[in-house]
């Protein structure tokens, strides 16, 4: 028991190497005195499994956690409340490996047990994890519905200023943003930052990442000045974090500070290349930024080379929804580069499938699809087919107008097109209107 207690103290203070030794000692003693099939030994298996999961020794972790589950199921019965916790950690183990269907089965089993036992916080935990799976599958409406249920439970039991409640609001806001519910999403994110400040204070990592999350949402809305302000708050608390520096570089690029931005981007790319081998999701973001810069500088071959790198990320390393998002982004960047080169046939071959993919991921005519619609509109303008251009450009402008937040601020959603920092949909649509007016005379 002493080894178990010491182990959890080490684990919760991030001394994982020490806690592993303590848990192994605990397991050995429990097996010797109580046998391998006892409930108390099951608790040791659980502890060892959690540490193996932390080390990403997934096979070993599953062996120990499954032993714990099987013993508790045999000794306590299929509906005992302790099995719900086992389902959660086994689901998380599968989730970490990208085995989302298997994770979903565990979470649903845990939810069923928690519901039968009327354990509301356990119900919330399993609903929360299921909402996360829906989010990864781009099933955003289902994600929103489950996060809303979790938020109601946690607000009522834990209070609005609890950390778990706060993070539920954060992920609910992310899901709403994906559905195009921008005002509700932004309001939720503002409340998340406010609560994190109240819980942890100004100089805390948790508060720093709260500003970071809101900065990303502001950036996706094209609100680069506000995004940069939040990132500066993050950098004060995390001065040497390369991910923070990357977002600063992205904001600088959008705000026209290209020289400063590219220096930061190159430095971060070098840091990533020296520290990591796999082209994971974070690494891909560096390629996107660099590609945008190359298009700005009319270095089109370099832009195409880096855009191609996005399609080389192994599908097994990232969630399938993110994989498809990167595929659409890669095609989009190729298409924009071809537009700038006036290679219109090649541009169409990239932009049309990119738009179809984006529509499938985000939903047709959503804010996230605006830049893809604008690109197609620009293609038809260059092809001198203004009526076809109108269809796409009106979709982009309509998506912008659905967001009160976007309309009331200095910057609209970035429809990049990279040659113009902001308001590309309106610019392209204005060109269309001028052409149409000219044709009337």
C-alpha positions in Angstrom: 0.0 0.0 0.0 2.9 2.3 0.8 4.5 1.6 -2.6 1.1 2.3 -4.3 0.7 5.6 -2.5 4.2 6.7 -3.2 3.8 5.7 -6.8 0.7 7.9 -7.3 2.4 10.9 -5.6 5.3 10.5 -8.0 2.9 10.2 -11.0 1.0 13.3 -10.1 4.2 15.3 -9.7 5.4 14.1 -13.1 8.2 11.9 -11.6 7.2 9.0 -13.9 10.5 7.1 -13.7 10.2 6.9 -9.9 6.5 6.0 -9.9 7.1 3.1 -12.3 9.5 1.5 -9.8 7.1 1.9 -7.0 4.2 0.4 -8.9 6.2 -2.5 -10.0 7.2 -3.2 -6.4 3.6 -2.9 -5.4 2.5 -5.4 -8.1 5.1 -7.9 -7.1 4.1 -7.8 -3.4 0.4 -7.9 -4.1 0.8 -11.0 -6.4 2.9 -12.7 -3.8 0.5 -12.1 -0.8 -3.0 -11.9 -2.5 -2.6 -13.8 -5.7 -3.0 -12.7 -9.4 -6.8 -12.8 -9.3 -7.5 -10.6 -6.3 -9.2 -7.2 -6.5 -6.3 -5.6 -4.7 -3.8 -7.0 -7.3 -6.2 -5.7 -10.0 -5.6 -2.2 -8.7 -1.8 -2.7 -9.1 -2.3 -3.8 -12.7 -4.3 -0.7 -13.3 -1.4 1.5 -11.9 1.2 -0.3 -14.0 -1.0 -0.1 -17.1 -1.4 3.7 -16.7 2.3 4.2 -16.5 3.0 1.9 -19.5 0.4 4.0 -21.4 2.3 7.2 -20.5 5.4 5.7 -22.0 3.4 4.7 -25.1 4.1 1.0 -24.5 0.7 0.3 -25.7 0.8 -3.5 -25.9 2.1 -3.8 -22.3 -0.4 -1.2 -21.1 -3.4 -3.0 -22.7 -2.2 -6.3 -21.1 -2.2 -4.9 -17.6 -5.4 -2.8 -18.0 -7.3 -5.7 -19.5 -6.2 -7.9 -16.6 -7.6 -5.3 -14.2 -10.9 -5.1 -16.2 -11.3 -8.9 -16.3 -10.7 -9.4 -12.6 -13.1 -6.6 -11.6 -15.8 -7.9 -14.0 -15.5 -11.4 -12.5 -15.4 -10.3 -8.9 -17.8 -7.4 -8.9 -20.1 -8.1 -11.8 -20.7 -6.5 -15.2 -22.5 -3.4 -14.0 -20.3 -2.4 -11.1 -19.3 1.3 -11.1 -15.6 0.6 -11.0 -15.8 -1.0 -14.4 -16.8 2.4 -15.9 -13.4 3.8 -14.9 -11.7 0.8 -16.5 -13.6 1.4 -19.7 -12.5 5.0 -19.8 -8.8 4.2 -19.5 -9.0 1.3 -22.0 -10.9 3.7 -24.4 -8.2 6.3 -23.9 -5.6 3.8 -24.7 -7.3 2.9 -28.0 -7.9 6.6 -28.7 -4.2 7.4 -28.3 -3.4 4.8 -31.0 -6.0 6.1 -33.4 -8.2 3.1 -32.9 -11.3 5.2 -32.7 -13.9 2.6 -33.3 -12.5 0.4 -30.5 -12.3 3.5 -28.2 -15.9 4.3 -29.0 -17.0 0.7 -27.9 -15.2 1.1 -24.6 -16.7 4.6 -24.0 -20.2 3.4 -24.8 -19.8 0.4 -22.5 -18.6 2.8 -19.7 -21.6 5.1 -20.4 -24.0 2.2 -20.1 -22.5 1.1 -16.7 -22.4 4.7 -15.4 -26.1 5.3 -16.5 -27.3 2.1 -14.8 -25.5 3.2 -11.6 -26.7 6.8 -12.0 -23.2 8.1 -11.5 -23.5 11.5 -13.2 -19.8 12.4 -13.2 -19.0 9.1 -14.8 -21.7 9.6 -17.3 -20.1 13.0 -18.1 -16.7 11.5 -18.5 -17.9 8.9 -21.0 -20.0 11.4 -22.9 -17.0 13.8 -23.1 -14.9 11.0 -24.6 -17.6 10.1 -27.1 -17.9 13.7 -28.1 -14.2 13.8 -28.8 -14.5 10.7 -31.1 -17.4 12.5 -33.0 -15.2 15.5 -33.3 -12.3 13.5 -34.8 -14.8 12.0 -37.3 -15.9 15.5 -38.2 -19.4 14.6 -36.8 -19.6 18.1 -35.3 -23.4 18.2 -34.5 -23.1 15.0 -32.5 -20.1 16.4 -30.8 -21.9 19.6 -29.8 -24.9 17.7 -28.4 -22.8 15.5 -26.2 -20.5 18.3 -25.0 -23.6 20.3 -24.1 -24.9 17.4 -21.9 -21.4 17.2 -20.2 -21.4 20.9 -19.6 -24.8 20.8 -18.0 -23.8 18.0 -15.6 -20.4 19.5 -14.7 -21.8 23.0 -14.2 -24.5 21.7 -11.8 -22.2 19.4 -9.8 -18.8 21.0 -10.0 -19.7 24.6 -10.7 -18.9 27.0 -13.5 -15.4 27.8 -12.3 -14.2 24.2 -12.1 -11.3 23.3 -14.4 -13.2 20.3 -15.9 -16.2 22.5 -16.6 -14.0 25.1 -18.1 -12.3 22.7 -20.6 -15.7 21.2 -21.5 -16.7 24.7 -22.6 -13.5 25.0 -24.6 -14.1 21.8 -26.6 -17.8 22.7 -27.0 -16.7 26.0 -28.5 -14.3 24.2 -30.9 -17.2 22.0 -32.1 -19.5 25.0 -32.5 -16.9 26.8 -34.5 -16.6 23.8 -36.9 -20.4 24.1 -37.4 -20.1 27.8 -38.3 -21.6 28.9 -35.0 -18.9 31.5 -34.7 -20.5 33.9 -32.2 -21.4 31.2 -29.7 -17.9 29.6 -30.1 -16.1 32.9 -29.5 -18.2 33.7 -26.5 -17.4 30.3 -25.0 -13.7 30.7 -25.7 -13.7 34.1 -24.0 -15.3 32.5 -20.9 -12.8 29.7 -21.0 -9.9 32.2 -20.9 -11.6 34.2 -18.1 -12.1 31.1 -15.9 -8.6 29.8 -16.5 -7.2 33.2 -15.4 -9.4 33.0 -12.2 -8.4 29.5 -11.3 -4.7 29.6 -12.1 -3.7 33.3 -12.2 -1.7 35.1 -14.9 1.7 33.3 -14.7 0.6 29.7 -15.1 1.0 27.3 -18.0 -2.7 26.5 -18.0 -3.5 30.2 -18.4 -0.9 30.5 -21.2 -2.5 27.7 -23.2 -5.9 29.2 -22.7 -4.7 32.3 -24.5 -3.1 30.0 -27.1 -6.4 28.2 -27.9 -8.3 31.5 -28.3 -5.5 32.9 -30.5 -6.0 30.0 -32.9 -9.7 30.6 -33.2 -9.1 34.3 -33.7 -6.5 33.5 -36.4 -8.9 31.2 -38.2 -11.4 34.1 -38.3 -8.8 36.3 -39.9 -8.5 38.5 -36.7 -4.8 38.6 -36.8 -4.2 41.6 -34.6 -6.3 40.1 -31.8 -4.7 36.7 -32.3 -1.2 38.2 -32.1 -2.2 39.9 -28.8 -3.3 36.6 -27.3 -0.1 34.9 -28.5 2.0 37.6 -26.9 0.2 36.8 -23.6 1.1 33.2 -24.1 4.7 34.0 -24.9 5.1 36.0 -21.7 4.4 32.7 -19.8 6.1 30.3 -22.3 8.9 32.4 -23.7 10.9 29.5 -25.4 8.1 27.5 -26.8 8.6 26.9 -30.6 4.8 26.4 -31.2 4.0 29.8 -29.8 6.7 31.4 -31.9 5.2 29.7 -35.0 1.8 31.3 -34.4 3.4 34.7 -34.0 5.1 34.1 -37.3 1.8 33.2 -38.9 0.2 36.4 -37.6 3.1 38.5 -38.8 2.8 37.0 -42.2 -0.8 37.9 -42.5 -0.2 41.4 -41.2 2.4 42.0 -43.9 5.6 41.6 -41.8 7.0 39.1 -44.2 10.7 39.5 -43.5 10.2 39.1 -39.8 7.8 36.2 -40.3 10.0 34.2 -42.6 13.0 34.5 -40.2 10.9 33.1 -37.4 9.4 30.3 -39.6 12.9 29.2 -40.8 14.2 29.1 -37.3 11.3 27.0 -36.1 11.6 24.7 -39.1 15.2 24.0 -38.3 14.3 23.3 -34.7 11.6 20.8 -35.7 13.9 19.1 -38.2 16.6 18.7 -35.6 14.3 17.3 -33.0 11.8 15.2 -34.8 11.9 12.7 -37.6 8.2 12.1 -38.4 6.2 14.7 -40.4 3.4 14.8 -37.9 0.5 17.2 -37.7 2.5 20.0 -36.0 5.3 19.7 -38.6 2.7 20.1 -41.4 1.7 23.5 -40.1 5.3 24.7 -40.7 5.0 23.6 -44.3 1.8 25.5 -44.7 3.2 28.7 -43.4 6.4 28.4 -45.5 4.3 27.6 -48.6 2.2 30.7 -48.1 5.3 32.8 -47.9 6.8 31.3 -51.1 3.6 32.2 -52.9 3.8 35.7 -51.6 7.3 35.9 -52.9 6.3 34.3 -56.3 8.7 31.4 -55.6 6.2 29.0 -57.1 8.4 25.9 -57.5 9.4 26.0 -53.9 5.7 26.5 -53.0 4.7 23.4 -55.0 7.4 21.4 -53.4 6.3 22.2 -49.9 2.6 21.8 -50.6 3.4 18.3 -51.9 5.1 17.4 -48.6 1.7 17.8 -46.9 0.4 14.8 -48.8 3.3 12.6 -47.7 2.2 12.5 -44.0 1.4 8.8 -43.2 -2.3 8.5 -42.7 -1.8 6.2 -39.7 -0.1 9.0 -37.7 -3.0 11.5 -37.6 -6.8 11.3 -37.2 -8.5 10.6 -40.6 -10.4 13.9 -40.5 -7.1 15.8 -40.0 -5.6 13.8 -42.9 -8.4 14.9 -45.2 -8.1 18.5 -44.0 -4.4 18.5 -44.9 -5.1 16.9 -48.3 -7.6 19.7 -49.1 -5.1 22.3 -47.8 -2.3 20.8 -50.0 -4.5 21.0 -53.1 -5.7 24.5 -52.2 -2.1 25.8 -52.0 -1.1 24.1 -55.2 -4.2 25.7 -56.8 -3.4 29.2 -55.5 0.1 28.9 -56.8 -1.1 27.9 -60.2 -3.5 30.8 -60.2 -0.7 33.2 -59.6 1.3 31.5 -62.4 -1.8 31.9 -64.6 -1.8 28.1 -65.2 -5.6 27.9 -65.0 -6.1 24.3 -66.1 -3.8 23.1 -63.4 -5.4 25.4 -60.9 -8.8 24.0 -61.6 -7.5 20.4 -61.2 -6.4 21.2 -57.7 -9.0 23.7 -56.5 -12.2 21.7 -57.5 -11.3 18.6 -55.5 -10.1 20.7 -52.6 -13.5 22.5 -52.4 -15.4 19.2 -52.6 -13.2 17.8 -49.8 -13.7 20.9 -47.7 -17.5 20.8 -48.2 -17.5 17.2 -47.0 -15.4 18.0 -43.9 -16.9 21.3 -42.8 -20.3 21.4 -44.5 -21.2 23.4 -47.7 -21.0 27.2 -47.6 -19.5 27.3 -44.0 -16.9 29.8 -42.9 -14.1 27.2 -43.3 -15.1 26.7 -46.9 -15.0 30.4 -47.8 -11.4 30.5 -49.0 -12.0 27.5 -51.2 -15.1 29.1 -52.7 -13.2 32.3 -53.2 -10.4 30.5 -55.0 -12.9 29.0 -57.4 -14.5 32.4 -57.9 -11.2 33.9 -58.8 -10.5 31.0 -61.2 -13.6 31.8 -63.1 -12.9 35.5 -63.1 -9.5 34.9 -64.7 -11.3 32.6 -67.1 -13.6 35.5 -67.9 -16.7 33.6 -66.8 -18.2 36.1 -64.4 -21.6 34.3 -63.9 -19.9 31.1 -62.7 -17.6 33.2 -60.6 -20.6 34.9 -59.0 -22.0 31.6 -57.6 -18.8 30.8 -55.7 -18.1 34.4 -54.6 -21.6 34.9 -53.3 -21.2 31.7 -51.2 -18.0 33.1 -49.7 -19.5 36.5 -48.9 -22.7 34.9 -47.5 -20.6 32.7 -45.1 -18.9 35.9 -43.9 -22.2 37.7 -43.3 -23.5 34.9 -41.1 -21.0 35.8 -38.5 -21.8 39.0 -36.6 -18.3 38.9 -35.1 -16.7 38.9 -38.5 -18.8 41.7 -39.8 -18.2 44.0 -36.8 -14.4 43.7 -36.7 -11.6 45.2 -38.7 -10.7 42.0 -40.4 -12.9 39.5 -42.0 -12.2 35.8 -42.3 -9.0 35.2 -44.1 -9.8 34.1 -47.7 -6.1 34.4 -48.0 -5.4 34.1 -51.6 -2.2 35.0 -50.3 -1.6 37.9 -52.7 -4.1 40.0 -50.5 -3.9 39.8 -46.8 -7.7 40.3 -46.1 -11.1 40.6 -47.7 -10.3 38.7 -50.8 -13.9 37.5 -51.2 -15.1 41.1 -51.2 -12.3 42.2 -53.6 -13.0 39.3 -56.0 -16.8 40.0 -55.8 -16.2 43.7 -56.5 -14.2 42.8 -59.6 -17.1 40.6 -60.7 -19.6 43.5 -60.2 -17.4 45.9 -62.2 -17.1 43.4 -65.0 -20.8 42.9 -65.1 -21.5 46.6 -65.1 -19.0 47.1 -67.9 -20.8 44.5 -70.0 -24.1 46.4 -69.7 -22.7 49.4 -71.6 
